[in-house]
Amino acid sequence: MPYQTDLTDSQWNQILVFIPPPKPGGRPRTTDMRRVIDGILYINRSGCQWRMLPFEFPPWVTVYSYYRKFRLDGTWERMHTSLRETVRKKAGRKPTPSAAIIDSQSVKTTEKGGSGDMMQGKK
């Protein structure tokens, strides 16, 4: 039975082009990349620890290593950029945003601060 976070065939076909091919030479890739991506999406949505990845997915070490590799080589960024542009074009907008909104919030801690207040016990 599939998880709610599993990709549909249509979604998988959209991101398949971004999955790097296996390295030339050596052993051929035996890992099911769709299950790896499904595992990453499961972790992302559920918030569970890598070691708690259900057994229906590849081993957690394999899933994590692909996640880390894709983060370092820019695969996630390329995938996100392409999907964002596709969604914006379908909505009749320019592919890239022309403005951004940044929200910041200040949180007060105490009325007094600094190292002077922390050192009063030493006086």
C-alpha positions in Angstrom: 0.0 0.0 0.0 1.5 3.3 -1.0 2.2 6.2 1.4 0.5 9.6 1.0 3.9 11.1 0.3 4.6 8.7 -2.6 4.9 10.3 -6.0 2.3 9.7 -8.7 3.5 8.5 -12.1 2.9 11.9 -13.5 5.0 13.6 -10.7 7.8 11.0 -11.1 8.0 11.6 -14.9 8.3 15.4 -14.2 11.4 15.0 -11.9 13.0 11.9 -13.5 15.0 14.2 -15.9 16.8 15.7 -12.8 18.0 12.4 -11.3 21.7 12.2 -12.1 22.6 9.1 -14.1 24.8 6.4 -12.4 28.5 6.9 -12.5 30.2 5.3 -15.5 32.1 2.1 -14.9 31.9 0.0 -11.8 28.7 -1.8 -10.7 25.4 -0.8 -12.3 23.0 1.1 -10.0 20.5 -1.4 -8.4 18.8 1.1 -6.2 15.2 2.1 -7.2 15.5 5.9 -7.4 11.8 6.4 -7.3 11.7 4.6 -3.9 14.7 6.8 -2.8 12.8 10.0 -3.6 9.6 8.6 -2.0 11.7 7.9 1.1 13.1 11.4 1.2 9.6 12.9 0.8 8.3 10.6 3.6 11.1 11.9 5.9 10.3 15.5 4.9 6.6 15.2 5.5 6.6 13.0 8.6 9.6 14.6 10.3 10.8 11.3 11.6 14.5 10.4 12.0 16.4 8.9 9.2 16.9 5.6 11.1 13.1 5.3 11.5 12.4 5.2 7.8 9.9 2.3 7.2 11.3 -0.9 5.7 9.3 -0.5 2.5 11.9 2.1 1.4 15.6 1.4 0.7 17.9 1.4 3.7 18.0 4.7 5.5 21.7 5.1 4.8 21.1 4.8 1.1 18.2 7.3 1.1 20.2 9.8 3.2 23.3 9.5 1.0 21.3 10.3 -2.1 19.6 13.2 -0.3 23.0 14.6 0.7 24.5 14.1 -2.7 21.6 15.9 -4.4 21.8 18.7 -1.9 25.6 19.2 -2.5 25.5 18.9 -6.3 22.5 21.2 -6.8 19.9 18.7 -7.9 17.3 19.9 -5.4 17.8 23.5 -6.5 17.5 22.7 -10.2 14.4 20.6 -9.6 12.8 23.3 -7.4 13.6 26.0 -10.0 12.1 24.1 -12.8 8.9 23.1 -10.9 8.4 26.7 -9.7 8.8 28.0 -13.2 6.3 25.5 -14.6 3.7 26.4 -11.9 4.2 30.1 -12.5 3.8 29.7 -16.3 0.6 27.7 -15.9 -0.7 30.5 -13.7 0.0 33.0 -16.4 2.9 34.6 -14.6 6.5 35.3 -15.4 8.7 32.2 -14.8 10.8 33.9 -12.1 9.5 36.1 -9.3 10.2 39.8 -9.6 9.8 40.6 -5.9 10.1 38.9 -2.5 8.6 39.5 0.9 10.7 38.9 3.9 9.1 38.8 7.3 11.2 39.2 10.4 10.1 39.2 14.0 11.8 40.4 17.1 11.4 38.6 20.4 12.3 40.3 23.7 14.1 38.2 26.2 14.8 40.2 29.4 14.9 43.8 30.3 18.5 43.6 31.2 21.1 41.7 29.3 24.8 41.3 28.5 27.6 39.8 30.4 27.3 42.2 33.3 24.0 40.7 34.5 25.4 37.2 34.2 28.4 38.0 36.4 26.5 39.4 39.4 26.9 36.1 41.3 30.7 36.4 41.1 30.7 39.8 42.9 
